[in-house]
């Protein structure tokens, strides 16, 4: 990853890729490819296949850990550019109902028709014996703190492993309790021995407009696996389980973002940042002085004006919601792909919250 000049983030790729997870049915009936089902399926997949059914009774502890490692994501480094992705082999995503990297999409329709709810697996996907599924109760201070700790210590970091996002508990509540949220969509994995939270994935409901169609989907976020289980194919297990839970609610499409290229990007989003304390950021090596740039010049460049350049700029209040909501709706109509916010969605996501989000309107 290129280091940005002073004031730009080092934590993210400059652009985030938005993926259509396509139909969020992880081939629930395709037991041969995904390794679910009875003993006959295991014979097809083979005992050494990453997708084989695991008979826990047959395994020693070390063998069990090896099997669990085969279930987790990684293996090879992820592609960061589309040219790399065209040469990359996606062991997991190539089995899923998503467009291939080189596939030309010409129709605006579901890859697979929705399943009847009765066809969706009722029981959770199995985990090796030392681990178990859980619903993370984010209204509990204790469990919210556990989630915060997992993400703070193990979530997205820069290429040099020096910096990670530090989402506060208040931020997590805002992000995870969108209108229509469900506790069962806050999916965690715990160690049975001590109850420690070692992995997490979430979904929140969303309506996405694709050209002229409004599609009920979920947004997948906060996929996080403890560092000790990195590059060991944990992520596909989490993805399949959150998919099952979402499918049980009659939703069969999903969207997500990533800083790497996965099948298949449908949009690119650019983050904009401004350094408020460039000297500190340079000292801790978050940013660096670009060529021919001095510290004094950098401080002058990033110094904020005494007053906003936009006149009559004030923090958004409840009395501004209707007008601001209308402006956003008009703006989003310019795009062929956009989220469709209800008024309740807009109020939840855009009303200012201390240390979480700040929104302003020009009167």
N, C-alpha and C positions, 0 to 999 in steps of 0.2 A: 504494500500500500504506500502510495506517495505521501510524504509528510506535507501537510498544508503550510502555507505561510502563517505568520503569527495571526492569531485570531480565529483560525478555522479549526474545526474539530479534527481530532485524530482517531476518535473512537469509532466513527462510522465510515463505511465507504462513502464517497461523495454522493453517490446516487444509491437509493434503495430500489430494488426491483420488486414490483408487485406481481405476485403470481396468482393465476387462477388455479386453485387446487382442483379445478374441474369438478367432476361429480365426486362428492365426498363419500362415495361408497367404495371402501377399500376391498373390492372384490370379495364380499363377505361369503359368497358361495363358491369362490374359486379356491377350494381347499388345497389343490395341488400346488398352486403358486405361492399361497400365503402360509401354508403349513398349519392350517386349522383343520379340525375334524377328527376322525377316528384313526385306529391303528393302521388301516389300509392306506390312509393318506401318508402316514409316516413312512410306509414302505416305498411309496412313490417318491417322496422328497428325499429319502435317504437319511441314515443316522447322522451323517456329518454335514447335512445341509443346514444353512442358517435358518431355513424355514421349517425344519423338521419339528414334529411334535416331540416334546421332551418328557421322558418318563423319569420323574424325579427320584423314584425308588431305586433306579439302577445306578445313580451317579454318586460318586464321592464328592466331598465338598469342593475339591479343586476342579474336578470335572464339571461340577455344577456351575462354578464361576466361569469356566471356559464357555459353557453353553450360553450362559447369560451374556457374555461378551459378544457372542455371535449374533445376539438379538439387537445390539445397539447400532447407532448410525455410522458413521465414519469409514475407516478403512483407507480411503484415499482422500487427499485434500480436495475441498470443493472448488469448482471453477468460479472465477470472479469476473470473467468476461465471456461474452457470447461465443467468441472464437474458441476459447478453451472448452466451453460447454459442448460445442459441436463434436469435440473429440473425446469427451468424458463419458464414461459408462456409469449410468445411474442404476445401481443394483435394486434399490427400493422403488424409485419413481417409475422405472420402466415397467413395473408390474401394476401400476395404478392407472385409473381412468383419468389421465391428464394428457394434454397435447404433448407430442414429442418436440424436442428442441427444433428440429428441421421441418416439422410438419406445417403445411400451409393450411390455415383454417379459413374456410369459405362460407360456413353457415353459423348463424347465431342460434344454437340450440344445445340442449344437454347432450353430453357424450353418451350417456346411458339413461334410459327412462327411469323415473323414480321407482323405488321398490314399494310394495305394500308393507306397511309396518309389521305385519305378521311374518314377513320374510327376513326381517332384521334380527340378527342374533340378540337374544335376551341377556345372556350371561356375559360378564366381562371376559376379555381375552386373558389367558392364563399367564402368570408370571412364575419364574423360578421360586422355589420354596422360601428363600430368605427374604422375599419381597412381597408386598401386598398393595392393592389399590386403596385409595382413600379419596373422599371428597374433602377438599380443604375448606374449612369453615372460616371464611374471611371476616365474619362478624365477631369471631372470637379473637381477643387481643393476643392470646397465646399462639393460635394457629396463624394469624396474620403476621406475627413476628417471626415465626418459623419460615413462612414464605419469603418475607423480606430478607431474612438471613441467607436462604438458599440462593436467591437472585443476586444479592449483593456480593456473595462470594463466588458465584459460578456463572452468572449471566454474561451477556455480550461484552467482549473486551477487545482491545486493539491488538494488532498483529504481534506486538512485543510483550503482551500480557502485563502491561503496566497500568492500564486504566480499565475500569468497568463502570457500567451504569449503576447509579445508586438511587433507585426508585424508592421514595419514602413510603411508609405504610399508608399515608393519606393519599398519595398518588395511586397506589395499587387499588385502593378502595374505589377511587374515581374511575379508573380504567376498567375494573372488573365488575362494577355494579351498574352497568349501563341499563337503561329501561329494558325489561324483559329478561334480565340475567337469570341464570339457573345455577344453584349450588352444584348440581351434578356435572356442570361444565367447567368446574374448577378441579381438574383431575390431577391427583398426586400419586406418587409411589413412595411407600415407606419401607424402611428396614424392619422386619418383624422383631428382631432381637431387642432393639431399643426405641422403635417408633420414629426414628429420625426421618425427616422428609428428604428424599434424595433425588426426586425428579418432579416436574410439574409441566402441565400444558393447560391452556384455557381457551374458551370460545365465548363470544358474546353475539347476540342476534344482530343482524343487519339486513337492510334492503339495499341492493346494489342495482343501479340502472345500467344495463348493457344495451347501447343503442336505444331502441324504443321499448325494451322489455324491462320490467321491474322484477327482480328475482330475490326471493327470500333466501338469505345465506347466513353463514356465521363468519366472523373474523377470528382467525386463530392467532394467539399471541402468547408471549412469555413461555415459549418452549425452552425448558432449561433442564439440564442433566448435571448432576454432581461431577466435578472434575475427575474423580477417581473412576468414573464410568464413561469418560469421553472416548470417542472414536471406537465405540463398542456396540453400535447399533441399538441403543436404547430408544432413540428418537422415533424410529418407525413403530415401535410398540406403543408409545404414547400417542402417535398420530392415529394408529388404527383404533385405539380405545376411544379417543375423543370423537373420532368419526362414527363409531358405533353408537355412542351416546347421543350425538347430534341426529343421526339417522332415525333413532328411536322417537325423536320428536317430529319426524316428517320433513326434515331439511336435508337436502342432498347436494348442495353446492357450498363451497367455502372459498375464502380469499385469505391471503397472507402476504407478508412482506419478508424479504431477506436481503442481506448484504452480499449474497452470493447468487449465482445463476442456477436455478433449479427449473425443471420443466413445468410450465413454460412462462417466461415473463410476458405480461400483457401491458405493462406500463412502467415508467421510471419516475420516481419522485425525488426531487432535490431538497435536501435540508439546507436551511440558511441559519448561520450562527454569527454572533458578534461577540468578540472578546471584550469583557468588561474589565478584566484585570490582566492584560497581556503580559506584564512583567512576571507575575506569579506563574502564569501558564508556561512561559518560556523557561523559567527556573526549574519547574518540575518536569520539563521535557514533554509537555502536552503539545506545545507548539514550538516553532523555532524561528529565529530571525532569518528571513529570506536574504538572498544576495543583495548587496548594496543597501540594506536596510539597517539602520541603527536603532538602538533601544529608544533613544530620545524621539526619533522620528516615528517609531511605532506607537509610543504612548500618545503622541500628538494626533496621529492618524485615527486612533480608536477612542479618543476622548469624546465623551458624550456632550452634546450642546447643553447649555443651561436650561433651555426650554424646548419642548417639542416643536418641530417645524410645521407639523399639521396643527392648524388652529382649532380651538374648541374640542380638543381630544380629551375624553373623560373615560374613566372605567365604566364598563357596561353594567347597567342595573336592570332589575326586572322590568321596569317601565320601557326599556329599550328593546326587549326581546322580539316583539312582533316586527318592528322595523328592520332589525338586524337579520332576523330569520328570513324575511322577504328578500333582502339583498343577497343573502347566500343562495337561496333557491334560484334566483335569476342567474347568478354567476355560474352555478353548477350546470345549468341547461346548455352551456356552451360546449360541454364535453360529451363524448360518446360513452364514457365510463365514469360514473360518479356515485357516491353514497347518497341515499335518499333519507334525509333526516326528517323525522316527525318534529313537531314543536317541542315535545317532551325530550326527544333526543338532543335537540339544539340547546335547550336549557341546561341539560345535564352536562354536555360536553363543553359548552362555551361560557357559561356563567362563571365569573371569577371565583377562584378558591385560593386561599392564602397558601403560598409555597407549592401550588399545583399548576394553576393556569391563570393567566391574566389576559383579559379581553378588553378592548377599548373601542369606543365608537366616536366618530366625528359628527358633532351636532351642527 
